[in-house]
Amino acid sequence: MTQYVKPHAVRCNTSCKKGLRGGGDIGLVSASQLHYIPIVKHTGALISFEGIDGSGKSTQAQLLKAYFAERKCTVVFVREPGGTKAAEAIRDVLLHDKHLAMSDFTELMLFLAARADLVDKVIEPALRHGRVVIADRFADSTFAYQAYGRGINLKLVKQLNETATRGIKPDLTFLVDLPEREAHRRLKRQKDRMELLGSTFHQSVRLGFRKLAAAEPRRIKVLDGRRREEEIWNEILRITLQFLRRSKIELPEQFWR
């Protein structure tokens, strides 16, 4: 579904592996140092935003949505879990704190069920018709939370996700990376069921996201969430415009003004 300007094999070095096992710090994969931008083969594009809760990813996703809207360009915006009537109902179950005793595998299957309905009713039709889809979370969240966080076998999670998504994968992903303590401090509202999980869990999730990024730097651009919101947005916009210029997506002339 996606090809790349420069094929490049990426390996996780010794320090990376040590950090992922023992909680040590892993250097960010700077988006500015990546000299290849993905080119999509289909007529639409799926751009996803990832990160632990409180990282600021949703703010940046909304900024990109607003950028398209200001230029009168149609864009489809979705959040996970949610986006359809059934998926929103599943979201209520997944995030309500009265379901704290839910089993890990039940949680996984509910997230995948919500995604399957979203892909079927919204994402796949939009991509087929050449639309740009912006997703506040997609499959990488499941890999990070349910595989790296919960400890469910990653290979199994990926196989089940492949079925739920029909093989659809983001063409470009922004990972807003922020230390767990800082992200926790930023959460002002009442926390949902997933956010109530402990510090150790969220540290594992963060490291999971970073391991995913280390394996796919062509698709996943890691952004330092400690920077000012405007700085992060400027980098996201720069990368997105590069991506769109190299893609086969048809955008109206006013988008580029």
C-alpha positions as CSV (number, residue, x, y, z in Angstrom):
1,M,0.0,0.0,0.0
2,T,2.9,2.3,0.6
3,Q,6.3,2.6,-1.1
4,Y,9.2,4.7,0.0
5,V,11.7,7.1,-1.6
6,K,14.7,5.3,0.0
7,P,14.4,1.7,1.1
8,H,16.3,1.4,4.4
9,A,16.9,-1.4,6.8
10,V,16.8,-0.2,10.4
11,R,18.1,-2.3,13.3
12,C,17.7,-1.7,17.0
13,N,21.2,-1.2,18.4
14,T,22.5,-2.5,21.7
15,S,21.7,0.7,23.6
16,C,18.2,0.6,22.2
17,K,17.6,-3.0,23.2
18,K,19.0,-2.3,26.7
19,G,16.6,0.7,27.1
20,L,13.6,-1.3,26.0
21,R,14.3,-4.0,28.5
22,G,15.6,-2.1,31.4
23,G,13.7,1.3,31.1
24,G,16.8,3.2,30.0
25,D,16.4,6.2,27.7
26,I,16.4,5.8,24.0
27,G,17.5,8.6,21.7
28,L,14.7,10.1,19.6
29,V,14.6,9.4,15.9
30,S,14.6,13.0,14.8
31,A,12.2,13.7,12.0
32,S,14.5,16.3,10.6
33,Q,17.2,13.7,10.1
34,L,15.0,11.3,8.1
35,H,15.7,12.0,4.4
36,Y,12.9,9.9,3.0
37,I,9.2,10.6,3.0
38,P,6.6,7.8,2.2
39,I,4.8,7.9,-1.1
40,V,1.3,6.3,-1.1
41,K,0.0,4.1,-3.9
42,H,-3.7,4.5,-3.3
43,T,-5.5,7.7,-4.0
44,G,-6.1,8.7,-0.4
45,A,-3.8,8.9,2.7
46,L,-4.1,7.8,6.3
47,I,-2.1,10.1,8.7
48,S,-2.2,8.9,12.3
49,F,-1.1,10.5,15.6
50,E,0.2,8.4,18.4
51,G,1.6,8.9,21.9
52,I,0.7,8.2,25.6
53,D,-2.2,10.0,27.1
54,G,-1.2,13.6,27.9
55,S,1.5,13.8,25.3
56,G,-0.3,16.4,23.2
57,K,-1.0,14.2,20.2
58,S,-4.7,15.1,20.0
59,T,-3.9,18.8,20.0
60,Q,-1.6,18.3,17.0
61,A,-4.1,16.2,15.2
62,Q,-6.7,18.9,15.6
63,L,-4.2,21.5,14.3
64,L,-3.7,19.5,11.1
65,K,-7.4,19.1,10.7
66,A,-7.8,22.9,11.0
67,Y,-5.1,23.5,8.5
68,F,-7.0,21.5,5.9
69,A,-10.3,23.2,6.8
70,E,-8.8,26.7,6.5
71,R,-7.9,25.9,2.9
72,K,-11.4,24.5,2.3
73,C,-10.0,21.0,1.7
74,T,-12.1,18.0,2.7
75,V,-10.5,15.8,5.3
76,V,-11.9,12.9,7.3
77,F,-11.1,13.1,11.0
78,V,-11.5,10.1,13.3
79,R,-10.6,9.1,16.9
80,E,-9.9,5.7,18.4
81,P,-11.7,4.0,19.8
82,G,-14.8,5.6,18.3
83,G,-15.9,7.2,15.0
84,T,-19.0,5.1,14.4
85,K,-22.1,4.5,16.5
86,A,-21.0,1.0,17.4
87,A,-17.4,2.0,18.0
88,E,-18.4,4.9,20.3
89,A,-20.5,2.4,22.3
90,I,-17.5,0.2,22.6
91,R,-15.4,3.2,23.7
92,D,-17.8,3.9,26.6
93,V,-17.2,0.3,27.8
94,L,-13.4,0.4,27.3
95,L,-12.8,3.7,29.1
96,H,-15.3,3.7,31.9
97,D,-13.7,3.1,35.3
98,K,-16.5,0.7,36.3
99,H,-14.8,-1.9,34.0
100,L,-11.5,-1.9,35.8
101,A,-11.6,-5.7,36.2
102,M,-11.9,-6.3,32.4
103,S,-9.5,-9.0,31.2
104,D,-6.6,-8.0,29.0
105,F,-7.7,-10.1,26.1
106,T,-11.3,-8.8,26.3
107,E,-9.8,-5.3,26.2
108,L,-7.8,-6.2,23.1
109,M,-10.8,-7.7,21.3
110,L,-13.0,-4.7,22.1
111,F,-10.4,-2.2,20.7
112,L,-10.1,-4.4,17.5
113,A,-13.9,-4.6,17.2
114,A,-14.2,-0.8,17.3
115,R,-11.4,-0.4,14.8
116,A,-13.0,-3.0,12.4
117,D,-16.2,-1.0,12.4
118,L,-14.4,2.3,11.9
119,V,-12.3,0.9,9.0
120,D,-15.4,-0.7,7.4
121,K,-17.7,2.3,7.6
122,V,-15.3,5.3,7.5
123,I,-11.6,4.8,6.8
124,E,-11.6,2.4,3.9
125,P,-14.4,4.2,1.9
126,A,-12.6,7.5,2.5
127,L,-9.3,6.2,1.2
128,R,-11.0,4.6,-1.8
129,H,-12.4,7.9,-2.7
130,G,-9.1,9.7,-2.5
131,R,-9.6,11.4,0.9
132,V,-7.1,12.3,3.5
133,V,-7.9,10.6,6.8
134,I,-6.4,12.0,10.0
135,A,-6.6,9.5,12.9
136,D,-6.2,10.3,16.6
137,R,-4.7,6.9,17.3
138,F,-4.8,3.8,15.2
139,A,-3.2,0.3,15.2
140,D,0.2,1.4,16.8
141,S,-1.7,2.2,20.0
142,T,-2.9,-1.4,20.2
143,F,0.6,-2.7,19.7
144,A,2.0,-0.3,22.3
145,Y,-0.8,-0.7,24.9
146,Q,-2.0,-4.2,24.6
147,A,1.3,-5.9,23.4
148,Y,4.0,-3.9,25.2
149,G,1.9,-2.6,28.0
150,R,-0.4,-5.6,28.8
151,G,2.1,-8.2,27.6
152,I,-0.1,-10.0,25.0
153,N,2.0,-11.7,22.3
154,L,2.9,-9.0,19.7
155,K,2.7,-11.4,16.8
156,L,-0.8,-12.4,17.8
157,V,-1.9,-8.8,18.2
158,K,-0.6,-7.9,14.8
159,Q,-2.3,-10.9,13.2
160,L,-5.7,-10.0,14.8
161,N,-5.2,-6.3,13.8
162,E,-4.5,-7.3,10.2
163,T,-7.9,-8.9,10.1
164,A,-9.6,-5.9,11.8
165,T,-8.0,-3.4,9.5
166,R,-8.1,-5.4,6.2
167,G,-4.4,-4.7,6.0
168,I,-4.9,-0.9,6.0
169,K,-1.9,0.8,7.6
170,P,-1.1,4.5,8.2
171,D,1.0,6.0,5.4
172,L,2.4,8.6,7.8
173,T,2.5,8.5,11.6
174,F,3.5,11.2,14.1
175,L,4.5,9.9,17.5
176,V,4.6,12.7,20.1
177,D,7.0,11.4,22.6
178,L,6.8,12.6,26.2
179,P,8.1,11.1,29.5
180,E,5.3,9.4,31.5
181,R,5.6,11.7,34.5
182,E,5.3,14.9,32.4
183,A,2.3,13.4,30.5
184,H,0.6,12.5,33.8
185,R,1.1,16.0,35.1
186,R,-0.5,17.5,32.0
187,L,-3.8,15.5,32.4
188,K,-6.1,17.9,34.2
189,R,-9.4,16.2,33.6
190,Q,-10.7,13.1,35.3
191,K,-8.8,10.1,34.1
192,D,-10.4,7.3,32.2
193,R,-9.9,3.6,32.8
194,M,-6.8,3.3,30.6
195,E,-5.3,6.5,32.1
196,L,-5.8,5.2,35.6
197,L,-3.3,2.4,35.0
198,G,0.0,2.8,36.9
199,S,3.2,4.5,36.0
200,T,5.0,1.3,35.2
201,F,2.4,0.4,32.6
202,H,2.6,3.7,30.9
203,Q,6.4,3.6,30.8
204,S,6.1,0.2,29.1
205,V,3.7,1.7,26.6
206,R,6.0,4.6,25.9
207,L,8.9,2.3,25.3
208,G,6.7,0.2,23.1
209,F,5.9,3.2,20.9
210,R,9.5,4.0,20.6
211,K,10.4,0.5,19.6
212,L,7.8,0.6,16.9
213,A,9.3,3.8,15.7
214,A,12.8,2.4,15.7
215,A,11.5,-0.5,13.5
216,E,9.7,1.8,11.0
217,P,11.4,5.2,10.9
218,R,10.2,5.8,7.3
219,R,6.6,5.9,8.4
220,I,6.8,6.9,12.1
221,K,8.2,10.3,12.8
222,V,9.1,10.8,16.4
223,L,8.6,14.3,17.8
224,D,9.9,15.6,21.2
225,G,6.8,16.4,23.1
226,R,8.8,18.5,25.6
227,R,9.0,21.3,23.1
228,R,6.6,24.1,22.7
229,E,3.3,23.3,20.9
230,E,4.1,25.6,18.1
231,E,7.5,24.1,17.5
232,I,6.0,20.6,17.3
233,W,3.3,21.8,14.9
234,N,5.8,23.5,12.6
235,E,7.7,20.2,12.2
236,I,4.5,18.2,11.6
237,L,3.4,20.7,9.0
238,R,6.7,20.6,7.2
239,I,6.8,16.8,7.1
240,T,3.1,16.6,6.0
241,L,3.6,19.0,3.1
242,Q,6.6,17.0,1.9
243,F,4.6,13.9,2.1
244,L,1.6,15.3,0.2
245,R,3.8,16.8,-2.5
246,R,5.4,13.4,-3.2
247,S,2.2,11.5,-3.0
248,K,-0.5,10.8,-5.7
249,I,-3.2,12.6,-3.7
250,E,-5.1,15.2,-5.6
251,L,-5.6,18.4,-3.6
252,P,-7.2,21.6,-4.8
253,E,-5.0,24.4,-5.9
254,Q,-5.9,26.6,-2.9
255,F,-4.4,24.1,-0.5
256,W,-0.9,25.1,-1.7
257,R,-1.4,28.8,-1.4
